[in-house]
Amino acid sequence: MLRGSRFTHPIRMTHRIAPLILAGIISASAFAAEWPEWRGPGGQGHASAKGLPTVWSETSGIAWKANIPGRGWSSPVIDGKQIWLTTAIETPAKPEDAARRLKANTGDQPLTILEQVGLRAVCVDRDSGRIIHDVPLLTEREPQGVHKLNSYASCSPVIEGGRLYCHFGTFGTVCVDTAKGALVWKNTDLHIQHENGPGSTPVLWKNLLIFHLDGSDKQFLVALDKTTGTLAWKTDRSGAMNANPQLKKSYGTPIVVESGGRAELISPAADWLYAYDPASGRELWKLPFGRLGFSITPRPVTGHGMIFMSTGFMKPEMLAVKLDGTHDIAWRYAKGAPTMPSPLLVGEELYFVSDAGVITCLDAKTGTEHYKERLGGDYSSSPIFADGKIYIGSRTGLVTVITPGKKFEALGKNQLPGKIMATPAAVDGALFIRTDEALFRIGSGAKP
């Protein structure tokens, strides 16, 4: 059921949303790219793009469609005329080999088992949709399996200063020269058992590329020197966890915030939220969830002096954690918390979409519920806020556009062919949406 929005005056709405939460994020300060990482500048799902569409279809409003080889759920990053994403070229395993190798996992998840995977970086021209680089990065024979809802190229790349940083979990991390489409360095020294495949996206902070490796066997995070790919620091997780290996794994992505006059790497993992010194990897503090939480995929957002995060699978909750030195949990919310899509903070409202397609809007400061609405479909992609609107993509290819505010108002529902697993990017009047089939440019430059 659609309900009216309180936002009726454009100037008032702009004033209402202008003090965005990005002021507390410091991890993106060095980026010059327009869309440098998963969920945009600062990784919070906010875009500065204007003039974005609310209505389109497969036959109208689309500037171009670029078919991407292979399979991958990584989200696009954009720098100038270049759009980069990663993909995997898969060679299926023989049934008898697949059955044998499934025994290496401790659980019974539905997995894709391959004989070989080739990991690649693909560059698409922003104006034409033409593929201008298709760069081989890594090849792995008999790779670990990935969950049927995952891919071998789900970790989104990061782009900065003519360099593209691509991470593939246990399979390795590489740096690409974006002008030449050539490898600069690779590091394949860090290994864990993912169980369900890689999923953690790296972040750049100063001269370091930082990422999580939380497996069923080992749990740690590392920083590589972004110039050489050599190990700068490695820190093991210190919190006690469940004895079941399946409940130790996680797929989180950190953010770097300023708190108490210092930089803190906020890092979600199984059963614990950690903070580290990003320069050294030294643990600063940690907070137990108070109940089971693992396989965390959503990326935290921050604002109003708090961190907002989902605790992952089993009995997910949305937590608001204070950044005032106490690190207390300000509030919990357990109804419809997401296990895959990340939350979105716009002004004083916190939005999140459950995997089953229910969107919830809360008062970010108190956790009070404003509304719940069923969007329909299943969801893995994270919502973004751009041009005064919220865009939400589903695994059925449906993109719902809503107005921010305490009351639910849908502005459009738009269908694309294929599944949307990646998070959209919004730059310069256009949306860039990756499905399991192609990358679409929607909006500016589109044919009527």
N, C-alpha and C positions, 0 to 999 in steps of 0.2 A: 504494500500500500504506500503510495506516494504522499508525502506530507510537505507543507509549505516550509520555506526557508526563512530564517530571520534576516538573511543578507539581502536587502532590497535596494541599498544605495551603494554604488560602486566606490565612491570616495571613502565612505565609512568602512567598507569591507577592506580596502587597501590599508587604511590606517589600523584596522583591527589586526591584520595579519603581518604587517610590516615588521614588528620586532621579532623576527624569526629566531629560532633556537640555534641557528648556525653560529651565533656569536660565541658560543661556548666550545665549538669544535675547532681544534687547531691542527688536525692532521692534514687538512687540505690547503694550508696556507701557501705552500710552495707551488701548487698546481697552476699552470697557465691554460691547460686544456679546458674546453667548455664543459665536457662531461668526462671527468678523468677516472671515475671509478664506479663500482656498483652503487646505485642509488644517487649518483650525481655528486657535485662538490660537497665535501664533508660527509658523504655517505648517509645523509638523513632523508633522502627522497624528495628534496626540494629543488625546483628548477626556476631560473629567471626568464625562461622563454615566454613570449607573448604571442597573441593571435593564434592560439592553438584551436583545432577543430573540436567539436563535440559530437558530430555526426559524420559517419563515413560507412562504406561497405566495400566488399571485394571488387565492385565495379565502379565505384566513384570515390573521389577524395583521396586517391592514392597516387603519389607522384611516381613511384617505381617500386618494383618487387625484385629482390635479388635472391636467387636460389643459392643456398649455402651448402657446399658438399659436406657429407658426413652427418654426425649427430652431436649436438651439444646444447646445454641449457645456459651457458654463460651469457651475461648481459653485455650489450655493446658499450664501448667507450669511444669518445669522439674528440678529435683534436684537428681543428681546421677542416680540411676537405677529406680527412681520413676517418673512417669508422672501422674499428677493430673488434673482432670477437674470436673466440677459439672454438675448435671443433675436433671431433674424433672420427677417424676412418676405421671402421670395425670389421674384423674378420671373425665370423662365428666359429666357436669350437665344435668339434665333433661331439655328438651326444654322449659317447662313452667317456671322453675326456672331461666334459662338463660335469658329469656325475662324480667323477673321481675328485675333481678340484673343489667341488662344493663342500667336501668334508673338511677343508681348511678353515671354514667359517664356524663360529661357535653358535650361531643362531640358525633360524629356518626361514629367513627372508627370501622373497622372490627375486632372484638375481639374474643378470645377464652375464654369461661366461663366454669369453672370447679366446680364440687362438692367438690373435695379435691385435694391438691397437696402435694406430699412428695418430699422434697428437699434433695439431697444426694451428697456426694463427692466420686468419683471413682478414684482408683489408678491403673495404668497399668504398668506392668513391661517393662522397656525400651528395654530389649534384646529380650523377647519372645512375648510380646503383651498380656500376660496373665493378667487378672484382679486379683489383689492381695488384694485390699480393696474395699468394697462397703459400705460406712458409712452413715447411716441415720442421718440427721442433724436437720431438722425442718419439721413439718407437719402443714398445714393450711387448715381449712375447709372453704368453700365458699370464696376462695381468690379473690382479685380483678382480673379483666380480663386482658389479655395481647393481644397486637396487633398480627394479624396473621403473621407478619414478625418478631415478637419477641418471646421470650420464658420465662419461669419462672426462668431459669438458664442461663441468658445471661451475667451477671456480671462475669468477669473472676476472679479466685482466685489469691492470692499472696502467695508465699512460701519463708520461711526464717528460717534457724536454727532449722529444725525439726518441724516447725509449719506451717500449712496451714490455711490461713485466707480466709473465704468464705463469701461473702456479697450477699444478696438477696433483697436489697432495703427495702421496708416497712415490709417485712416478717421477717427480722432479719439478724444478723451477727454472725458467729461462728468461733471458732478456733479449729483445729484438730491436735492432736499429730500424725505426719506422720509415726513414727515407729510402734505405736500401732494401728493406725487407730481408735482412740477414741477421743471423744469430750473433750476439755480442758475447754472452756467456751462458753456461748452464750449470746447475748444481743438482746432482742425483744421489747425494750422500745421506739423505734423511728419510727413514722408512718407518712405517707403522702398518698395522692391520686395520684398514678402514671398516671392514665388514660390509658396508653398503656403498663404498666408493667415495671419492673425494668430494668435498663440498665447501670448504672454508676458503674465503676470498682474502687475499693479502691486502695490507695497507702500507702506504709509504709515509715515513716520518723522517724528515731531514735526509740523512744519507742511508737510511735503513729501510729494507723491505721486510715487514713483520707478518707472520702468519701462524696459525694454530695447526698442530698435528695431534689430535686427540683420538687415539685408536682404542681398540678393545684390549690391546697388549701394553701400549705405552701412551702417555699423555704429556705433552710438553708444547712450548711455543718457542719460536726461533726468530732471529733477525739476521738477514744477510746484508752485507755491504752491497748497495745497489749498483756500484760501479764495477765490482769484480765478481759478485756472487759468492764470495767467501763468507764463512760463518763469523758473525760478529758476537752473538751470544745465544745461549740455549738455556731455558729454564724449565725444570720439571714442575708439574702440578703438585701442590703440597697437600691438598685437602683429601680426607678419607672418602672413599667411594664404596658403592655396593660391590660385593664380591663377584657378582655376575658380570663377565666381560662385556656382554651386550649392553649393560647399563653404564659402562664407563666411556663409551665413545661419544663424540660430539662433532659438530660441523659449523661451529660459530665463527663469526667475523668480528674483530675488535673495532673500537673507535678510540681516538685519542682526544681527551678533553683537558681543559685547564681547571684545576681544583686546588684551592688553598695556595695559589701562586706557583703551582708546579704542573708539569705535564703528567697525566696519568693515562696509561693504556688500559681501557676498560675491556675486560676479556671474559665472556661467558663460556663456561665449560660444564661438564656433567656435575650436577649437584651443588656447584659453587659459582659465584661471581667473583672474579679476581681483578685487582688493579696492580699494574707493574710500572716501574720506571722504564719508559720506552728506550732510553739511552743505554741502559745496562741490563735490563731484564730482571732487576731486583724486585721481588714481591713487596708491594706496599701495604696491601690489606686484602682480606678475602671475606666473603659473606656466604654462609650456607643458605640454600633455599628454604630449608626447614622441612622439606619433603622431596621425594624423588623427582629428578629432572635430568634428562639426557637427550642425546641426538639433537642438540639445539641447532637450529638453522636460522631463525630470525635474527637480524642484526639489531642491537639496541639503538634507541634514540635518546636524546638528552635535551633537557630544558627545565626551567623553573627550579633549578638547583637539584634536579633528580635525574636518574637513569631509569628508562622504561624498557623492560625486557620480558620476553616469554621464556618459561622454563623448559620448553621442549615437549617431549613425548610423555606418554602414560597418563598423567593428570596435569596437563599444562595450566599454568597460571600466568597472568600478567602481573609483574611486580614493579612498584615504584620505589627506587632505592635512593636515599638521601645522599647528596654529595657535600654534606656540611661538616664532615669529620667524624660523625657518628656512624655513618654507613648503615643506618637503620632502615628497615622496610617501612615506608610511609603508608602503603596500602597494598592489598592483594585483590585480584579479581579473577575468578576461576571459571566463569561461564563463557565458553566460546573462544578461549585464548588460542592463538594460532600455533601450529607446530612447524609450519614452513614459511608463510608470508611474514614479512617484518612489519612492525607497527609504524604509524605515521603520526607525527605531532604537528598540528597546525594551530598556532595561537594557544588557546587554553584547552583545546580539545585533542584527545588522543583517539586515533582510529586504528582498528585492526580487523582483519578478515580471517575467519576460521577456514581451515582446509575445506570444509563442507559448504562454504559460501555464505556465511552469516557475518554481516558487518556490524561492528559494535562501536559506538561513540561514547567516550567517557570524559568527565571532567578530569583533566590531567592532574590537577592539584589534589583532588580529594578521592578520585576513583569512583565518583557517583555516575551512574549510568544515565546517559541522555536518551539513547535509543538503541534498538537492535532491529535489523532488517535482513531478510533473506534475499540474496542476489541471484541465487541459482548457480549450479555448476560446482566444480571443484577447483581449488586454488593452490598454487605454489608461488606464483609471481608476487612481488611486493608492490603495494600501491605507491604512486608518486603524486606530489602536489605541484601543479604548474598552471600559470595563467589564471589563478583564482579558482582552479578546479582540481578534483581528485580523480585520477585514472586508475582503474583496477582491472587487471587482465586475468582471465580464467584458463584452466586447462582444456576448455572446450573452444577456445578462440574468441570468447565474448569479452569485450571491453566495456565496462560500465563507467560512465562519467557522472560524478555527483558534485553537489555544491557543499563546501564546508559549512559547518554550523551545528547547532544543537538539535535541529530537526532534519530528517532525511529528505533530500530532494534529488531525484535522478534527472540528469539533463540529456542523457542519451545512452542507448545500448547498441553496440556496434559489433558485427560478426566478421571475423577473419577466418580463412581456412587454416586448419591445423591447431596445434596446442600452443598456448602461451605458458612457458615455464620460466622464461627470462623476465627481467624487470625492464619496462620501457625506459627510453631516454627522451628528453625533451630539449630541443635546441633550436633557436632562431625560427620560431613559427612552425616547427614540424615535430611530430612524434616519430620515433624510430622504434619499431616493435619487432622483436624476433619471435618467430614461431618455430615449431620443430621442422618446418619446411623451408622457411625463407625469412629474409629481413625486409620489412616494409618501411617506406617513408610515407607518412600520412600528413597532409596539411599543405604547407607552402610548396609551390611547384606542382601541385596536383592538377590533374585534368578534371574538368567539371563532370 
